[in-house]
Amino acid sequence: MEDAGAPPAILTLTDVIEAGCGGLPSDLPTSSYDLLRRSAERHGERTALASFRDVATHREVRRMSYGELFADVTRAANLFGMLGVGAQDVVAVLLPNLPETHIALWGAEAAGIVMPLNPMLEAEPLASLLTAAKARVLVTLGAGSDLFDKVGAILSRATAIEHLVLIDEREGPPAPAVLPAPSRAGVTVHDFARALRAMPADHLVAGRDIAPGDTASYFCTGGTTGLPKIAVRTHAQVIANSWMAARMIGPALTEESLLFCGLPLFHVNAVMVTGLIPFLKGASVLLGTPQGFRAPGLLPRFWEIVEHHRVTGFSAVPTLLAALLEYPSEAFDLSSFRFAICGASPLSADLLQRFEKTCRVSISEGYGLTESACVASLNPIDGEHRPGSVGLPLPTEDIRIVILDAAGAFLRDCEVDDIGVVTIAGPNLFSGYLDDRHNAGAWVDRGDGRKWLNTGDLGRMDADGYLWLTGRAKDLIIRGGHNIDPSTIEEALYSHPDVVLAAAIGRPDGYAGEVPVAFVQLRSDAATDAPALLAHAAARIGERAAIPRRIAILPSMPLTAVGKIHKPSLRLIEVAAAAREVLDQAGIPFADICARDDPRRGTVVRISIDAPNGMAVRDALARFSFQIDIDCRAGN
């Protein structure tokens, strides 16, 4: 393997092809555990992880060397092995961003299969995910935490859980390792810190020889459309993506680098970009409070933190960059910064340019998916950044834009700059979804014998190999059979200086099918209003059909846990509004209307009425495709 400290910079697609022409290096680590072992041997005393508890005390840093990290990961693997975890067993990790989260994650992968979970999910979906994965061990926070209070409801539903491992992050005397109430019989409780101290740190007691093809992790997809799917990933796929991404970043990431981690560690971005990728290079990671970017006061003091800790780079989402624009950086020394990577959703070219100009930090927009292990493409750190593009494919990876028929079958490849479905082939692609029903349509057969992932994203490839995303296939607004790309509307709105966030969706319409509407979040000092924004957007949208029917200003945009705009929440607002408007126009009285997504029935509108006129309600809404539930208080 080439010297990990100084790979040549990748600047163009030709460089990408040359870097990947020989395939993956033959001496890559065989697993995440092997990667950490090698880094401990090479960088033993260097800092692997640093962390601070809160923003006010960010200078009080807890440090963990590579040697200490590997020793604790080995202890954790032995703990899980003692609890009966084998190569096919699942350890679920429900934690904020703590050093112990890394220990649990990689220890679980060394013993069996790890499943990181979003702590902000409610008990019912968490229990459903645990049940689907047949998880036997759950690692979470102990008594006195919000998570612990949620665990009782989780355990009553997730009956496969046999062991509850608790982490006490509080200062002062340790909390007792007890079961939450209500709970159930058959669950044994363990204190993580106490149990680790009893485990050997120099070898795996089970003697497991982890093969590259062994399953390493179950990661839940972004979860923007109901209950997330569970993606199955092997050690080989994750290690491949770690090398591919590190090779793409090149000399901007060395053992002297410090990456700031503010995204949540249940998500592939944080686990890879501020986890395995820097660990592969011997770099350091700074955990910015357990809450990450959501910590109170972190964004106002972010540039101070960057200056003090000499941060080299960080990974972000567009909503975070928009929020950071509220806090001037001119007074701080940002000379340590080499790069910031932005992903999760397309970044407005206008927002990128405003951020780079205001904050003096270069942004490399990238594209990633849980299904590609993490990173799929990236603007070259030291090469040309094309605003609006998500960059070049990674070495050893191939990205093709294709046209599919209505059944999802391959028809042809697209020409340069033609829009189609983004497909990916490479050694980083996941094995598939745990529930085989979710694999329908996940793959595209191009007739070349290779496995191509159907990303569900629409995009185009320019003549120089840069990928441009134009939206999600399912996000297209279809107005009277005419496809409208929501990014057309969003880009027009982002060009207004008062707009922080913008999202365009289709509102159900009884005649046109859908009509475009838009939601915006404004800067705190904005003076504009919805009519002015509509006029601004209309002047910049090239097709009349794409001009939004209305623009709604929200005090805050609904976001996923990793900062993506949660369009399903916006769609539910519009579905209820559309039903309300039709009933008002028809003169049909109702008491209340709400919309929700049902995992079996799709979108369901519940209408409460005081009079027995359910048939009139159904007739008025018959043109819509959503399901209707009627709650007639007077009987019907």
C-alpha positions as CSV (number, residue, x, y, z in Angstrom):
1,M,0.0,0.0,0.0
2,E,1.3,3.5,-0.8
3,D,2.6,5.7,1.9
4,A,-0.6,6.7,3.9
5,G,1.0,10.0,4.9
6,A,1.5,11.7,1.5
7,P,-0.7,10.4,-1.4
8,P,-0.5,12.5,-4.6
9,A,-3.4,15.0,-4.9
10,I,-6.3,14.1,-7.2
11,L,-7.2,17.1,-9.3
12,T,-9.1,15.7,-12.3
13,L,-11.0,12.7,-13.6
14,T,-7.8,11.4,-15.2
15,D,-6.2,11.4,-11.7
16,V,-9.2,9.4,-10.4
17,I,-8.8,6.8,-13.1
18,E,-5.1,6.5,-12.6
19,A,-5.5,6.2,-8.8
20,G,-8.0,3.4,-9.3
21,C,-6.6,1.6,-12.3
22,G,-4.9,-1.1,-10.3
23,G,-7.9,-1.7,-8.1
24,L,-7.8,-1.5,-4.3
25,P,-4.3,-2.0,-2.6
26,S,-3.7,-5.6,-1.8
27,D,-2.6,-4.9,1.7
28,L,-5.6,-3.0,3.0
29,P,-6.8,-3.9,6.5
30,T,-9.2,-6.8,6.5
31,S,-11.7,-5.3,9.0
32,S,-12.3,-2.2,11.1
33,Y,-10.6,-4.0,14.0
34,D,-7.5,-4.7,11.9
35,L,-7.5,-1.1,10.8
36,L,-7.5,0.1,14.4
37,R,-4.8,-2.5,15.3
38,R,-2.5,-1.2,12.6
39,S,-3.1,2.4,13.5
40,A,-2.4,1.6,17.2
41,E,0.9,-0.1,16.2
42,R,1.9,2.9,14.0
43,H,0.5,5.9,15.9
44,G,0.2,4.4,19.4
45,E,0.8,7.6,21.4
46,R,-0.9,10.0,19.0
47,T,-4.4,11.3,19.8
48,A,-7.1,9.3,18.1
49,L,-10.0,10.9,19.9
50,A,-10.4,14.2,21.8
51,S,-13.7,15.4,23.3
52,F,-15.3,18.1,25.3
53,R,-18.5,17.9,27.3
54,D,-20.0,21.4,26.6
55,V,-19.2,24.5,24.7
56,A,-18.4,26.6,27.7
57,T,-15.6,24.3,28.7
58,H,-14.4,23.3,25.2
59,R,-10.7,24.0,26.2
60,E,-11.0,21.1,28.8
61,V,-10.4,18.2,26.5
62,R,-10.4,14.5,27.2
63,R,-7.9,12.7,25.0
64,M,-7.6,9.1,24.0
65,S,-4.5,7.8,22.1
66,Y,-4.6,5.2,19.4
67,G,-3.2,2.6,21.7
68,E,-5.8,3.4,24.4
69,L,-8.6,3.3,21.8
70,F,-7.6,0.0,20.4
71,A,-7.2,-1.5,23.9
72,D,-10.7,-0.4,24.9
73,V,-12.2,-1.6,21.6
74,T,-10.6,-5.0,22.3
75,R,-12.1,-4.9,25.8
76,A,-15.5,-4.0,24.4
77,A,-15.3,-6.9,21.9
78,N,-14.5,-9.3,24.7
79,L,-17.4,-7.9,26.8
80,F,-19.9,-8.5,24.0
81,G,-18.4,-11.9,23.4
82,M,-18.9,-12.8,27.0
83,L,-22.6,-11.8,26.6
84,G,-22.9,-14.4,23.9
85,V,-22.4,-12.2,20.8
86,G,-21.0,-14.1,17.8
87,A,-20.3,-13.2,14.2
88,Q,-24.0,-13.2,13.3
89,D,-25.3,-11.5,16.4
90,V,-26.3,-7.8,16.6
91,V,-25.3,-5.2,19.1
92,A,-27.4,-2.1,19.0
93,V,-25.8,1.2,20.0
94,L,-28.2,4.0,21.1
95,L,-25.8,6.8,22.2
96,P,-24.9,10.5,21.6
97,N,-21.4,11.4,20.5
98,L,-19.1,10.1,23.2
99,P,-15.7,8.5,23.2
100,E,-17.5,5.4,24.5
101,T,-19.7,5.4,21.4
102,H,-16.6,4.8,19.3
103,I,-15.5,2.1,21.7
104,A,-18.9,0.4,21.5
105,L,-19.2,0.7,17.7
106,W,-15.8,-0.8,16.8
107,G,-16.0,-3.3,19.7
108,A,-19.3,-4.6,18.4
109,E,-18.0,-5.0,14.9
110,A,-15.0,-7.0,16.3
111,A,-17.4,-9.3,18.2
112,G,-20.4,-9.4,15.8
113,I,-22.5,-6.9,13.9
114,V,-23.1,-3.3,15.1
115,M,-26.3,-1.4,14.6
116,P,-26.1,2.3,15.5
117,L,-29.5,3.9,16.2
118,N,-30.9,7.4,16.2
119,P,-31.4,8.5,19.8
120,M,-34.0,11.0,18.7
121,L,-36.4,8.3,17.4
122,E,-39.4,7.5,19.6
123,A,-39.6,4.2,21.4
124,E,-41.9,2.4,19.0
125,P,-39.8,2.8,15.8
126,L,-36.7,2.0,17.8
127,A,-38.3,-1.2,19.0
128,S,-39.4,-2.1,15.5
129,L,-35.8,-1.7,14.2
130,L,-34.3,-3.7,17.0
131,T,-36.9,-6.4,16.4
132,A,-36.2,-6.5,12.7
133,A,-32.5,-6.8,13.3
134,K,-33.0,-9.4,16.1
135,A,-30.6,-7.4,18.2
136,R,-29.5,-9.2,21.4
137,V,-27.6,-6.4,23.2
138,L,-28.5,-2.8,23.6
139,V,-25.9,-0.2,24.6
140,T,-27.3,3.1,25.8
141,L,-27.0,5.7,28.6
142,G,-27.8,4.9,32.2
143,A,-30.2,6.2,34.8
144,G,-30.8,10.0,34.8
145,S,-30.7,10.4,31.0
146,D,-33.6,10.9,28.6
147,L,-32.5,7.8,26.7
148,F,-32.7,5.6,29.8
149,D,-36.3,6.8,30.4
150,K,-37.1,5.7,26.9
151,V,-35.5,2.3,27.2
152,G,-38.3,0.7,29.3
153,A,-40.8,1.2,26.5
154,I,-38.3,-0.1,24.0
155,L,-37.6,-3.3,26.0
156,S,-41.2,-4.1,26.4
157,R,-41.5,-4.3,22.6
158,A,-38.0,-5.5,21.5
159,T,-38.2,-8.9,23.1
160,A,-35.0,-10.3,21.5
161,I,-32.8,-8.0,23.7
162,E,-31.1,-10.1,26.4
163,H,-28.5,-7.6,27.7
164,L,-28.7,-3.9,28.5
165,V,-25.2,-2.3,28.7
166,L,-25.4,1.2,30.4
167,I,-22.9,4.1,30.1
168,D,-22.9,6.7,32.8
169,E,-21.8,10.0,31.4
170,R,-22.6,12.0,34.5
171,E,-20.1,13.6,36.8
172,G,-20.0,12.4,40.4
173,P,-20.8,9.0,41.9
174,P,-21.8,6.4,39.3
175,A,-25.4,5.7,38.8
176,P,-26.6,2.2,39.6
177,A,-26.9,-0.2,36.7
178,V,-30.6,-1.0,37.0
179,L,-33.4,-1.7,34.5
180,P,-35.7,1.1,33.6
181,A,-39.4,1.0,34.6
182,P,-41.5,-0.4,33.1
183,S,-39.3,-3.3,31.9
184,R,-39.6,-7.1,31.5
185,A,-37.9,-10.2,32.8
186,G,-35.1,-11.8,31.0
187,V,-32.9,-8.7,30.5
188,T,-29.5,-8.5,32.3
189,V,-28.0,-5.1,33.1
190,H,-24.3,-4.3,32.9
191,D,-22.3,-1.2,33.7
192,F,-20.1,-0.5,30.6
193,A,-17.1,1.0,32.4
194,R,-17.0,-1.6,35.2
195,A,-17.4,-4.5,32.8
196,L,-14.6,-3.1,30.5
197,R,-12.1,-3.0,33.3
198,A,-12.6,-6.8,33.8
199,M,-11.9,-7.6,30.2
200,P,-8.5,-8.4,28.6
201,A,-7.1,-5.7,26.3
202,D,-4.4,-7.6,24.4
203,H,-6.4,-10.2,22.5
204,L,-9.8,-11.3,21.4
205,V,-10.9,-14.0,23.8
206,A,-13.1,-15.7,21.2
207,G,-10.1,-15.9,18.9
208,R,-12.3,-14.6,16.0
209,D,-10.5,-14.2,12.7
210,I,-12.7,-11.5,11.0
211,A,-13.0,-12.1,7.3
212,P,-13.4,-9.2,4.8
213,G,-16.7,-10.6,3.7
214,D,-18.2,-10.8,7.2
215,T,-21.0,-8.5,8.0
216,A,-19.7,-5.5,10.0
217,S,-22.8,-3.3,10.4
218,Y,-26.5,-2.7,10.0
219,F,-27.0,1.0,9.2
220,C,-30.5,2.5,8.9
221,T,-31.1,4.6,5.9
222,G,-31.8,8.3,6.3
223,G,-35.4,7.7,7.3
224,T,-36.9,10.6,5.4
225,T,-39.8,8.4,4.2
226,G,-41.2,6.5,7.2
227,L,-39.4,3.7,9.0
228,P,-35.8,3.4,7.7
229,K,-34.6,0.4,5.8
230,I,-31.7,-1.5,7.3
231,A,-28.6,-1.7,5.0
232,V,-26.2,-4.6,5.4
233,R,-22.5,-3.7,5.0
234,T,-19.4,-5.9,5.2
235,H,-15.9,-5.1,6.5
236,A,-14.6,-5.2,3.0
237,Q,-17.1,-2.6,1.7
238,V,-16.4,-0.2,4.6
239,I,-12.6,-0.5,4.4
240,A,-12.8,0.0,0.6
241,N,-14.7,3.2,1.1
242,S,-12.3,4.4,3.8
243,W,-9.4,4.0,1.4
244,M,-11.3,5.4,-1.6
245,A,-12.3,8.5,0.3
246,A,-8.9,9.0,1.9
247,R,-7.3,8.7,-1.5
248,M,-9.6,11.3,-2.9
249,I,-9.0,13.7,-0.1
250,G,-5.2,13.2,-0.6
251,P,-2.6,15.3,1.1
252,A,-5.2,17.5,2.8
253,L,-5.6,14.7,5.4
254,T,-2.5,13.5,7.2
255,E,-1.6,12.3,10.6
256,E,-1.3,15.9,11.7
257,S,-4.9,16.7,10.8
258,L,-7.7,17.3,13.3
259,L,-11.3,16.7,12.1
260,F,-14.2,18.2,14.0
261,C,-17.1,15.8,14.5
262,G,-20.4,17.5,15.0
263,L,-22.7,15.1,13.0
264,P,-24.3,12.2,14.9
265,L,-22.4,8.9,15.2
266,F,-25.5,6.9,14.3
267,H,-25.0,8.1,10.7
268,V,-22.5,6.9,8.2
269,N,-21.1,10.4,7.6
270,A,-19.9,10.8,11.1
271,V,-18.8,7.2,11.5
272,M,-16.7,7.3,8.3
273,V,-15.7,10.9,7.6
274,T,-14.9,11.6,11.3
275,G,-14.2,7.9,12.1
276,L,-12.6,5.2,10.0
277,I,-11.2,7.6,7.3
278,P,-9.1,9.7,9.7
279,F,-8.2,6.6,11.7
280,L,-6.9,5.0,8.6
281,K,-4.6,8.0,8.2
282,G,-3.6,8.3,11.8
283,A,-5.3,11.7,12.2
284,S,-7.2,13.0,15.2
285,V,-11.0,13.4,15.7
286,L,-12.5,16.0,18.0
287,L,-16.0,15.2,19.3
288,G,-17.7,18.5,19.8
289,T,-20.0,17.7,22.8
290,P,-22.3,14.7,23.0
291,Q,-25.0,16.7,21.1
292,G,-22.6,17.8,18.3
293,F,-23.8,20.6,16.2
294,R,-27.1,20.6,18.1
295,A,-25.4,21.6,21.4
296,P,-26.6,24.9,22.8
297,G,-24.2,27.7,22.0
298,L,-21.9,25.6,19.7
299,L,-22.7,27.4,16.4
300,P,-22.1,30.9,17.9
301,R,-18.7,29.8,19.2
302,F,-17.8,27.5,16.3
303,W,-15.1,29.7,14.8
304,E,-13.6,30.2,18.3
305,I,-13.4,26.4,18.6
306,V,-11.8,26.0,15.2
307,E,-9.2,28.6,16.1
308,H,-8.4,27.2,19.5
309,H,-8.2,23.5,18.6
310,R,-6.6,24.2,15.2
311,V,-9.3,22.2,13.3
312,T,-8.2,21.0,9.9
313,G,-11.6,20.1,8.5
314,F,-15.2,19.1,9.3
315,S,-18.1,17.5,7.6
316,A,-21.3,19.5,7.2
317,V,-24.8,19.6,5.6
318,P,-26.2,22.6,3.8
319,T,-28.5,23.6,6.7
320,L,-25.4,23.8,8.9
321,L,-23.5,26.0,6.5
322,A,-26.6,28.3,6.3
323,A,-26.8,28.6,10.0
324,L,-23.0,29.3,10.4
325,L,-23.5,32.3,8.0
326,E,-25.2,34.0,11.0
327,Y,-21.9,34.1,12.9
328,P,-19.1,36.2,11.5
329,S,-15.6,34.6,11.3
330,E,-13.4,37.6,10.4
331,A,-12.0,38.0,13.9
332,F,-10.7,34.4,14.1
333,D,-7.5,32.7,12.8
334,L,-8.7,30.0,10.5
335,S,-5.4,29.2,8.9
336,S,-5.5,25.6,10.1
337,F,-8.5,24.9,7.9
338,R,-7.8,22.8,4.8
339,F,-11.2,21.7,3.8
340,A,-14.9,21.3,4.7
341,I,-17.0,18.6,3.1
342,C,-20.7,19.2,2.5
343,G,-23.1,16.4,1.8
344,A,-26.5,14.8,2.7
345,S,-28.4,16.9,0.2
346,P,-27.6,19.2,-2.8
347,L,-25.9,22.4,-1.8
348,S,-27.2,25.6,-3.5
349,A,-24.4,27.2,-5.6
350,D,-25.4,30.6,-4.2
351,L,-25.1,29.3,-0.6
352,L,-21.7,27.8,-1.3
353,Q,-20.4,31.0,-2.8
354,R,-21.8,33.1,0.1
355,F,-20.2,30.8,2.7
356,E,-16.8,30.7,1.0
357,K,-16.7,34.4,0.7
358,T,-18.0,35.2,4.2
359,C,-16.3,32.5,6.2
360,R,-13.1,32.1,4.1
361,V,-13.4,28.3,4.1
362,S,-13.3,26.3,0.9
363,I,-16.2,23.8,0.6
364,S,-15.9,20.5,-1.3
365,E,-19.4,19.4,-2.0
366,G,-19.8,15.6,-2.0
367,Y,-22.3,12.9,-2.4
368,G,-22.8,9.9,-0.2
369,L,-25.2,7.2,0.6
370,T,-25.6,4.6,3.3
371,E,-25.7,2.1,0.5
372,S,-22.2,3.2,-0.8
373,A,-20.7,2.8,2.7
374,C,-20.6,6.6,2.8
375,V,-18.8,8.7,0.2
376,A,-19.7,8.2,-3.4
377,S,-18.2,11.4,-5.1
378,L,-16.4,14.5,-4.0
379,N,-15.1,17.7,-5.5
380,P,-11.3,17.4,-5.4
381,I,-9.9,19.2,-2.3
382,D,-7.0,20.7,-4.2
383,G,-8.6,20.7,-7.6
384,E,-11.5,22.6,-9.2
385,H,-14.6,23.0,-7.1
386,R,-17.6,23.4,-9.4
387,P,-20.4,25.1,-7.4
388,G,-23.5,23.0,-7.6
389,S,-21.7,19.8,-8.5
390,V,-21.1,16.9,-6.1
391,G,-17.7,16.2,-7.7
392,L,-15.9,13.3,-9.3
393,P,-16.3,9.6,-8.6
394,L,-13.9,8.0,-6.2
395,P,-11.0,5.8,-7.3
396,T,-12.1,2.2,-8.3
397,E,-15.7,3.4,-8.5
398,D,-17.9,4.0,-11.6
399,I,-20.9,6.3,-11.8
400,R,-23.2,6.1,-14.8
401,I,-26.3,8.1,-15.6
402,V,-29.0,5.9,-17.2
403,I,-32.5,5.9,-18.5
404,L,-34.8,3.3,-17.0
405,D,-38.2,2.2,-18.1
406,A,-41.4,2.4,-16.0
407,A,-40.5,-0.9,-14.4
408,G,-37.0,0.2,-13.5
409,A,-35.3,-1.9,-16.2
410,F,-32.2,-0.5,-18.0
411,L,-32.8,1.1,-21.4
412,R,-29.7,3.1,-22.2
413,D,-26.8,5.2,-20.8
414,C,-27.3,8.9,-21.0
415,E,-25.2,11.2,-23.1
416,V,-23.0,14.0,-21.5
417,D,-25.2,16.4,-19.6
418,D,-28.4,14.4,-20.2
419,I,-30.5,13.9,-17.0
420,G,-31.2,10.3,-15.8
421,V,-31.0,8.0,-12.8
422,V,-27.6,8.0,-11.0
423,T,-26.2,4.4,-10.8
424,I,-23.0,3.3,-9.0
425,A,-20.7,0.3,-9.2
426,G,-17.7,-0.3,-7.0
427,P,-16.2,-2.3,-4.1
428,N,-17.9,0.0,-1.6
429,L,-21.5,-1.0,-2.4
430,F,-23.5,-2.5,0.3
431,S,-24.8,-6.1,0.3
432,G,-28.4,-5.2,0.2
433,Y,-31.2,-4.5,2.7
434,L,-31.9,-6.8,5.6
435,D,-35.5,-7.2,4.5
436,D,-35.4,-8.7,1.1
437,R,-38.6,-6.9,0.1
438,H,-36.7,-3.7,0.1
439,N,-34.2,-4.9,-2.5
440,A,-36.8,-4.8,-5.2
441,G,-35.6,-2.1,-7.6
442,A,-32.3,-1.5,-5.7
443,W,-30.1,-2.8,-8.5
444,V,-29.9,-2.1,-12.2
445,D,-28.7,-4.7,-14.7
446,R,-26.8,-2.9,-17.5
447,G,-25.9,-6.2,-19.1
448,D,-22.2,-6.0,-18.2
449,G,-22.2,-8.5,-15.4
450,R,-21.6,-5.8,-12.8
451,K,-23.7,-4.9,-9.8
452,W,-25.1,-1.3,-10.2
453,L,-26.9,0.5,-7.4
454,N,-30.0,2.4,-8.3
455,T,-29.6,5.4,-6.1
456,G,-33.0,6.8,-6.9
457,D,-31.3,10.2,-7.5
458,L,-31.6,12.1,-10.7
459,G,-28.5,13.7,-12.1
460,R,-26.2,14.4,-15.1
461,M,-22.5,14.0,-15.8
462,D,-20.6,16.8,-17.5
463,A,-17.8,16.3,-20.0
464,D,-15.1,16.4,-17.3
465,G,-16.7,13.7,-15.2
466,Y,-18.3,16.0,-12.6
467,L,-21.6,14.7,-11.2
468,W,-24.6,17.1,-10.9
469,L,-27.6,16.0,-8.9
470,T,-30.9,17.4,-10.0
471,G,-33.2,15.8,-7.5
472,R,-34.7,12.6,-6.3
473,A,-36.8,10.6,-8.8
474,K,-39.6,10.4,-6.2
475,D,-39.2,14.2,-5.4
476,L,-40.2,15.2,-8.9
477,I,-43.3,17.4,-9.0
478,I,-45.6,16.0,-11.6
479,R,-48.1,18.7,-12.8
480,G,-50.5,17.4,-15.4
481,G,-48.0,14.9,-16.6
482,H,-45.2,17.5,-16.8
483,N,-42.2,16.8,-14.6
484,I,-40.9,19.7,-12.5
485,D,-37.5,19.5,-10.9
486,P,-37.9,21.0,-7.4
487,S,-34.2,22.2,-7.5
488,T,-35.3,24.7,-10.1
489,I,-37.5,26.4,-7.6
490,E,-35.1,26.0,-4.7
491,E,-32.2,27.6,-6.6
492,A,-34.3,30.6,-7.4
493,L,-35.2,31.1,-3.8
494,Y,-31.7,30.5,-2.5
495,S,-30.5,33.4,-4.7
496,H,-32.4,35.7,-2.4
497,P,-30.1,37.0,0.3
498,D,-32.7,36.6,3.1
499,V,-33.3,32.9,2.4
500,V,-31.5,30.5,4.7
501,L,-33.3,27.3,3.7
502,A,-35.7,26.5,0.9
503,A,-37.7,23.4,-0.1
504,A,-40.1,22.9,-3.0
505,I,-42.6,20.0,-3.0
506,G,-45.8,19.0,-4.9
507,R,-49.1,19.8,-3.3
508,P,-51.9,17.4,-4.2
509,D,-54.3,18.9,-6.7
510,G,-57.5,17.3,-7.9
511,Y,-57.0,18.3,-11.5
512,A,-53.3,18.7,-12.2
513,G,-52.2,15.9,-9.9
514,E,-49.7,18.2,-8.2
515,V,-48.8,21.8,-8.2
516,P,-45.5,23.3,-6.9
517,V,-45.4,25.0,-3.5
518,A,-42.4,26.2,-1.6
519,F,-41.3,26.6,2.1
520,V,-38.6,28.9,3.2
521,Q,-36.7,29.7,6.4
522,L,-35.4,33.3,6.6
523,R,-32.4,34.9,8.2
524,S,-33.1,36.3,11.6
525,D,-32.9,39.9,10.4
526,A,-34.8,39.4,7.2
527,A,-37.4,42.0,6.1
528,T,-38.9,40.3,3.1
529,D,-42.3,38.6,2.9
530,A,-43.9,35.8,0.9
531,P,-45.2,37.9,-2.0
532,A,-41.8,39.5,-2.5
533,L,-40.2,36.0,-2.4
534,L,-42.7,34.7,-4.9
535,A,-42.0,37.6,-7.3
536,H,-38.2,37.1,-6.9
537,A,-38.5,33.3,-7.7
538,A,-40.9,33.9,-10.6
539,A,-38.4,36.2,-12.3
540,R,-35.8,33.5,-12.1
541,I,-37.7,30.4,-13.0
542,G,-37.6,29.6,-16.7
543,E,-40.9,27.6,-17.0
544,R,-44.2,29.0,-16.0
545,A,-45.5,25.6,-14.7
546,A,-42.7,25.6,-12.1
547,I,-43.6,28.9,-10.5
548,P,-44.8,27.9,-7.0
549,R,-48.5,28.3,-6.3
550,R,-47.6,29.7,-3.0
551,I,-44.6,30.3,-0.6
552,A,-44.9,29.6,3.1
553,I,-42.4,31.2,5.5
554,L,-41.6,28.9,8.5
555,P,-39.9,30.0,11.7
556,S,-37.8,26.8,11.4
557,M,-37.6,24.1,8.7
558,P,-38.3,20.5,9.8
559,L,-35.0,18.7,9.6
560,T,-33.8,15.1,10.0
561,A,-31.4,14.2,12.7
562,V,-28.5,14.8,10.3
563,G,-29.7,18.1,9.1
564,K,-31.6,17.3,5.8
565,I,-34.8,19.1,5.1
566,H,-37.5,16.6,6.0
567,K,-39.7,17.0,2.9
568,P,-42.2,14.3,4.1
569,S,-43.2,16.6,6.9
570,L,-43.8,19.4,4.5
571,R,-45.8,17.2,2.2
572,L,-48.1,16.2,5.1
573,I,-48.7,19.9,5.8
574,E,-49.7,20.4,2.2
575,V,-51.8,17.2,2.0
576,A,-53.9,18.4,4.9
577,A,-54.1,22.0,3.5
578,A,-55.3,20.6,0.1
579,A,-58.0,18.6,1.8
580,R,-59.0,21.5,3.9
581,E,-59.2,23.8,0.9
582,V,-61.5,21.5,-1.0
583,L,-63.9,20.9,1.9
584,D,-64.0,24.6,2.5
585,Q,-64.8,25.3,-1.1
586,A,-67.5,22.6,-1.1
587,G,-69.1,24.1,2.0
588,I,-68.6,20.8,3.9
589,P,-68.1,21.4,7.7
590,F,-65.4,19.6,9.5
591,A,-63.8,19.9,13.0
592,D,-60.2,18.9,12.3
593,I,-57.9,17.6,9.5
594,C,-54.5,16.0,10.0
595,A,-52.3,13.9,7.7
596,R,-49.8,11.2,8.5
597,D,-47.7,8.6,6.8
598,D,-48.7,5.0,7.5
599,P,-46.1,2.3,6.6
600,R,-48.8,0.1,5.1
601,R,-51.3,2.5,3.6
602,G,-49.2,5.4,2.6
603,T,-50.4,8.9,3.2
604,V,-53.6,9.0,5.3
605,V,-55.8,12.0,6.0
606,R,-57.9,11.8,9.1
607,I,-60.9,14.1,9.1
608,S,-63.0,14.7,12.2
609,I,-66.6,15.7,11.5
610,D,-69.5,16.6,13.8
611,A,-72.3,15.7,11.5
612,P,-73.0,12.4,9.7
613,N,-71.8,13.6,6.2
614,G,-68.9,11.2,5.7
615,M,-70.1,10.3,2.2
616,A,-70.0,13.9,1.1
617,V,-66.4,14.2,2.4
618,R,-65.3,11.2,0.5
619,D,-67.0,12.4,-2.7
620,A,-65.4,15.8,-2.4
621,L,-61.9,14.3,-2.0
622,A,-62.4,11.4,-4.5
623,R,-59.9,12.9,-7.0
624,F,-57.0,12.6,-4.5
625,S,-54.8,9.5,-4.2
626,F,-54.4,9.7,-0.4
627,Q,-56.3,7.4,2.0
628,I,-59.1,8.9,4.1
629,D,-60.1,8.1,7.6
630,I,-63.3,9.7,8.9
631,D,-63.9,10.2,12.6
632,C,-67.6,11.1,12.9
633,R,-68.3,12.2,16.4
634,A,-72.1,12.1,15.9
635,G,-72.1,8.7,14.2
636,N,-72.4,8.1,10.5
